[in-house]
Amino acid sequence: MLTKTPDIGADPAAPAAARPPRRALLLPDDTTNRKNILLLIQLRWIAVVGQIATIAVVQFGLGIKLPLVPMGTVLAALVALNLASLAWLRNRTHVSNRVLLMMLLLDVAALTAQLYLSGGATNPFISLYLLQVTLSAVLLDTRSTWAIVAVTCWSFVGLTLQHRPLELPPGSIGDLFTLHIAGMVVCFALDAALLVVFMTRIARNLRERDERLAALRQHAAEEDHIVRMGLLASGAAHELGTPLASLSVILSDWRRMPALAADPDRLQEIDEMQAELKRCKTIVTGILLAAGEARGDAPRVTTVNTLLAELMAEWRAARAAPTLAYENAFGADVQIVTDTALKQVVFNVLDNALEASPHWLNFSASRDGDMLVLKVRDMGPGFAPDMLAQLGKPYQSSKGRQGGGLGLFLVVNVVRKLGGTVSAANRPQGGAVVTLTLPLAALAIGARPHDK
């Protein structure tokens, strides 16, 4: 149901146990690690195909005999590892740094086995170790990266001491250096191409992760901003309560004074002052309700069409704005539970529109599937492009006054907490339109029970 914006009015100095739990901002980015493991799986498929092609060229093209059975066993193990990895990832979202480290270590082990069977450190493809080191530097934490460096260096040294020598065909000793150089060229080109392709993809994954973290930080900052404003508004409302009560008593005393009671003009002015004072009290009460206080006015059951009609009547009476045109195309009525949140949202958007366009306003309601769509149109100057790009950010205002721009900021955050969206655009015929889209499920009876 519609309720206060979360955390407004909470005491930041309260003990941690008394404050509502809050999810940590910087969570392990499981999605990014999962995407990176999928990239490692793709790289392993490329390695399998490349090794098959290389073995075929060396064995049948160059006539160099290789231990096909052991090398085929390593290739089969890589294929099995890929299939097992895909099955493991199918229903899993959490992927840790340890899993990435294990994957890279298995790749290093497979490469070491193939190099051991094909000449050891004399094999020109031994520089593929650098590919594993580079990937670990990007994907793993510092300690794990140095572990990969240590393992690859130890493997390199081990291959210089122990390996299976190549069985060269008779009379090919003179061409050995030429073959080695050719192999180094092929290995360099392959290494460079794989680094460009996969480092680009990994960088894209990391960039997406950073964007998500930046959005989380922005969201947390906005919520903290709302909390601070709620505390300020709540404190101001409490402070204003005393002078407003004093003014109410004074006006009541004036009304009973014989000299003023005999003057109709003065009585009319006192009545107007009492009406404005009552409106101020209503505003203060609304602030306290939004801050989570003064819970005497519980949310009430109503319907969409009834609520919208009441909102329009109350807004027109309070603002004396006969220029508002109200269109209701919602259709069949739906029962909902509501409190002051939706009223504050709608009134805020209408007040902004009235200030920009005092001669014509349009408020329309419609239904799009399971969504309530509210639109406020005006004939004002519209939004500047930079304001549209920063819609809902605090202190983004065209009014040029200090502290402006908080209205839409609060509107966007309240609607977002209800699962809806806020969008704004400039109309082709002039003016602007602000669209509030709210899921009816968020307004239904029994919705959002923990937000009360």
Residue, then its C-alpha position, 0 to 999 in steps of 0.5 A: m500500500l502507499t506509505k511513507t518514503p522509507d527511513i524518513g524520520a529515522d534517527p541516525a544516532a540510534p543504536a545499530a540494533a534498533r535501526p532497520p537492517r540495510r543491505a551493504l552497498l558494495l556486494p560481491d559482483d557475482t554476475t560479473n564473475r559468472k560472465n568472466i567464467l563464461l569467457l574462460i570457457q569460450l577461450r578453452w573451446i578455442a584452445v581445444v580447436g587450436q590444439i587439434a589443428t596444431i597437432a594435425v599440422v605438426q604430426f601430418g604436415l611436418g612429419i614430427k611424431l607426437p604422443l597422440v594418445p596422451m595429448g588427446t587425453v588432455l584435450a578430452a579432459l578440457v572438453a569434460l571440464n568445459l561441459a562440467s563448468l557449463a552444467w555447474l553454472r546453469n543454476r548458479t549465480h554466486v561465483s567467487n574469486r576462488v572459483l576463477l583461480m581454480m579455473l585458471l590453474l586448471d588451464v595452466a595445468a592443461l597447457t603444461a601437460q601439452l607442452y611437456l608432451s611436445g618439447g617442453a620449454t623448446n616449444p614456441f607456444i610456451s609463451l601462452y603462459l603470458l595469456q594466463v598471467t594477463l587474464s589472472a591480473v585482470l580477473l583475480d585479486t592480488r594474492s591469487t594473481w601472484a599465485i598464478v605467476a608463481v605456478t607459471c614460472w615454476s612450470f616454465v622452469g620445470l619444463t626446461l628440466q624435464h620434458r618429452p623431446l620431439e621426435l624429428p624426422p631425419g634430415s630436419i635438424g637444419d630446419l629446426f630453427t626456422l620452424h621454431i621462429a615460425g612457431m613463435v610468429v604463430c604463437f605471438a599472433l594467436d596470443a595478441a588476437l586472444l588478448v585483444v578479443f578477451m580483454t575487450r570483453i572482460a573490460r566491458n564486463l568490468r565497466e558494466r559492474d562499475e556502472r551498477l556499483a555507481a548506480l547503487r552508490q547514487h541510490a544510497a546517497e539519494e536515500d540518505h538525502i531523503v533521510r536528512m530531509g525527513l529529519l529536517a522536515s520533521g524537526a521543523a514541523h514539530e517546531l512550527g506546531t507550538p506557534l501555530a497552536s498559539l495563533s489558533v488560540i489568539l484568533s479564537d480570543w479575537r473572535r470573542m472580543p466585543a470590539l471585533a465581534a461587532d465588526p463584520d469585516r474584521l470577523q471575515e478577516i479572522d475567518e480567513m486567517q483561521a482557514e489559512l492557519k488550518r491549512c498550515k496545520t494540515i501541511v504540518t500534519g502531512i509532513l509528520l505523516a511522511a516522516g513516519e510520525a503522527r500515525g493516528d491517521a491510518p491508511r484508508v480503503t478507497t478506489v482509484n476513481t474516488l481517490l483521484a476525484e478527491l485529490m483533484a477537488e482538494w487541490r483545486a480548493a487549496r490553490a484556487a486554480p480553475t485552469l486545471a482540466y481533469e480527464n479520467a480514462f481509467g475505466a472499471d474502478v479498482q479498490i485500493v488502500t492509500d495514505t498521504a504518499l500518493k497525494q503528496v506526489v500528485f500535488n508536488v507535480l501539479d504545483n510545479a506545473l502550475e508554477a510553470s503554466p498558471h493559465w492551463l494544466n491538464f491531469s489525466a488518468s488511464r490504465d495500461g494493463d496492471m499499471l495506473v498511468l497519471k500524466v500532468r501536462d502544462m503549457g510552460p517553457g518545458f524542461a531544459p535538455d540537461m534537466l531531462a537527462q538528470l531527472g529526479k536528481p536533487y537540486q536540478s531546477s529551472k527556478g534558479r533559487q537555492g535549494g530548488g529541485l527537490g520536488l521531483f527528486l522526492v516524487v521519483n524516489v517515492v514512486r520508485k519505492l512503490g515499484g513505479t517509474v517517473s518520466a518527463a518530456n517536452r510536448p511538441q506543441g509547447g510545455a511539458v508532460v510528467t508521467l507517473t506509472l504505478p503498479l496497481a499491485a502496490l496500491a492493492i489491499g495488503a500490498r507492502p505490509h512492512d512499509k507501514 
